[in-house]
């Protein structure tokens, strides 16, 4: 049995010896990703609270910068860059939509 541990006490991918270990690791990573998404959306709530006007919610220059940084980091880590770019496009657009909703709710 493998002993190298990684995310949330799971076996490191390189040390997996069974599909049960692989699935346990994938499930742990998925839980961690959802927790990070929840934290990201709390930052969107903070942005909605802080931004001075509704017109400042969408910032195309910031969006481009975020996606460019993600693509560079994905390339460094060997993650397929087109996949990372597509995921972050969806994440950023969803974040902007969420921020608009929260902005309106806070001032409604």
Buried (B, 14 or more C-beta within 10 A) or exposed (E): EEEEEBBEEBBBBEBBEEEEBBEBBEEBBEEEEEEEEEEBBEEBBEBBEEBEEEEEBEBEEEBEEBBEEBBEEBEEEEBEBEEBBEBBBEBBEBBBEBBBBBBEEEEE
